[in-house]
Amino acid sequence: MPRRLLLVLALVAAQSLCLPAAGKDAAGPKAGNSTSGAATPNTAPRGNGEGIDNIAQYKHCIALARQKPEEGWEEALAWGSLGGGEPARHCAAIALIGLRQFEEGASRLEDLAAASHGDAKLRAGMLAQAGQAWLLAKNPERANAAQTAALKLVPDAPDLLVDRSESLAAAQNYKDALADLNRALQIAPDRVDALTFRATAKRYVDDRSGAETDIARALKLDPLYQDAWLENGILKRLAGDEGQARQAWLKVLEIAPNSPAADLARRNIELLDVKDR
């Protein structure tokens, strides 16, 4: 699943953790921007709609819920009225997250996972999506609970460990966040997102040397990963090397000028400019 969920980080708060950084009425919720990035299971849960290819309809509805959540919501309602069952309810929950009704979407996903006839991987995927939505709702405790439940279904899944580390960090529990990241990297040692996030967490617990080592490895594995360059710039700035910090943030702008990381890099460069006047 893409990394995802960035909290605002600027030079004035250089010790902040960078997290990559979601109504039930028939009329449907108000539209907003889709923010769900969670993975969708490849197999549809069971539904009852006659004359409908459940898997094809499921994929279509989920894609619509992510790209055009208001249309996805309406599609899910219509499909549900035809006996769409679990797949339709899942699609509706994803649409709600895209419509920024994070708490409602998360609650529906948790309920769906609890009642689902799907396998452990499918239910864990629903709980993972619920966790991301709770984090978007600024409720890291509920996010942690959903992710922990998912990990009981699929123990040691690296994606879930990284997700839970984000929730733990949002609750300022950096020690346990590092434990999850360490485990994820034991299983998948070349995950650039986990290395970058662990560097940020290490910076938070004053292990700057460890943070620099993780960022160096992340950039060696993927020299075009903008979040790693953002963190690299923060570490350079904290070390007093403003020139290298600026270069790192300019690299973010070069690689991904329209990304959340670029917004933060611009802000940090502006703060350097103000300081130099």
C-alpha positions, 0 to 999 in steps of 0.5 A, spaced: 500 500 500 502 506 498 505 511 503 501 515 505 498 520 511 503 526 511 503 531 517 505 538 517 513 538 518 517 545 517 523 547 519 520 551 525 518 544 528 524 540 526 523 535 531 516 533 529 515 526 526 513 526 518 508 521 517 506 520 510 503 523 513 479 519 511 452 519 515 448 513 513 442 517 509 440 514 503 442 521 500 449 520 501 454 524 504 457 531 501 463 530 496 470 531 498 477 529 496 479 522 495 484 520 500 484 512 501 490 509 499 489 502 502 490 496 498 484 493 495 483 485 496 483 482 489 478 477 491 471 480 492 467 478 499 461 474 497 455 478 495 448 476 493 446 480 486 443 475 481 446 477 474 452 481 476 459 479 476 461 480 483 469 481 482 468 485 476 463 490 479 467 490 486 473 492 482 469 497 478 466 500 484 472 500 489 476 504 483 470 509 482 469 510 490 477 512 490 477 516 484 470 519 484 467 518 491 460 521 491 459 517 484 462 511 488 457 512 494 451 512 489 454 506 485 455 502 492 448 504 494 445 501 488 449 495 488 447 494 495 439 494 493 440 489 488 444 484 493 451 486 493 452 484 500 459 485 503 462 487 496 457 493 496 458 495 503 466 495 503 465 499 497 460 504 500 465 505 506 471 506 501 467 512 498 465 515 505 473 515 506 474 519 500 468 523 502 472 525 508 467 522 513 473 518 516 470 516 522 464 513 519 468 509 514 472 506 519 467 504 523 463 501 517 470 497 515 471 495 522 464 492 523 464 489 516 471 485 518 468 483 524 462 480 520 465 478 514 465 471 511 472 472 507 479 469 509 484 472 514 487 476 509 481 480 506 479 481 513 486 484 515 485 488 509 479 491 511 482 493 518 488 496 515 483 501 511 480 502 517 486 504 521 488 509 516 481 512 516 482 513 524 489 516 523 486 521 518 480 522 523 486 524 528 484 518 532 491 514 533 488 510 539 483 507 534 488 506 528 492 502 533 487 498 535 484 496 528 492 495 526 493 490 532 487 486 530 489 486 523 496 483 525 493 478 529 490 475 523 496 476 518 502 476 523 508 480 521 505 483 515 510 488 513 505 493 511 501 493 517 507 493 522 509 500 518 502 502 518 501 501 526 508 504 527 505 511 524 499 510 529 504 509 535 508 515 533 502 519 532 501 518 539 508 519 541 510 512 542 516 512 539 519 506 542 514 502 540 513 505 533 521 503 532 520 496 535 514 495 529 519 498 524 525 494 526 521 488 525 518 490 518 525 491 516 527 484 519 522 481 514 523 486 508 530 490 509 529 494 503 523 497 504 525 505 503 519 507 506 520 504 512 527 506 513 525 513 512 520 513 517 525 509 522 530 515 521 525 520 523 523 516 529 530 515 531 531 522 530 525 523 535 529 519 540 535 523 539 539 517 535 541 522 530 547 517 528 542 512 527 537 516 523 543 518 518 545 511 517 537 509 515 537 515 510 543 514 507 541 507 506 534 509 503 537 514 498 542 508 496 536 504 495 532 509 491 535 516 490 528 518 487 524 517 494 522 524 495 520 523 503 527 520 504 530 527 501 526 531 506 528 527 512 535 528 509 535 535 509 532 536 516 538 532 519 543 536 515 539 542 518 540 539 525 547 538 524 548 545 522 549 544 515 544 549 512 547 548 505 546 541 504 539 542 507 537 546 502 540 542 496 536 536 499 530 540 499 531 542 492 532 535 490 525 534 493 522 539 489 526 537 483 523 529 484 516 531 486 514 538 485 507 537 486 507 532 492 506 533 500 513 533 501 515 538 496 510 543 500 514 542 506 521 542 503 518 549 500 516 551 507 523 549 510 527 553 504 523 559 505 524 559 513 532 558 511 531 564 506 528 568 512 533 567 517 539 569 512 536 576 511 
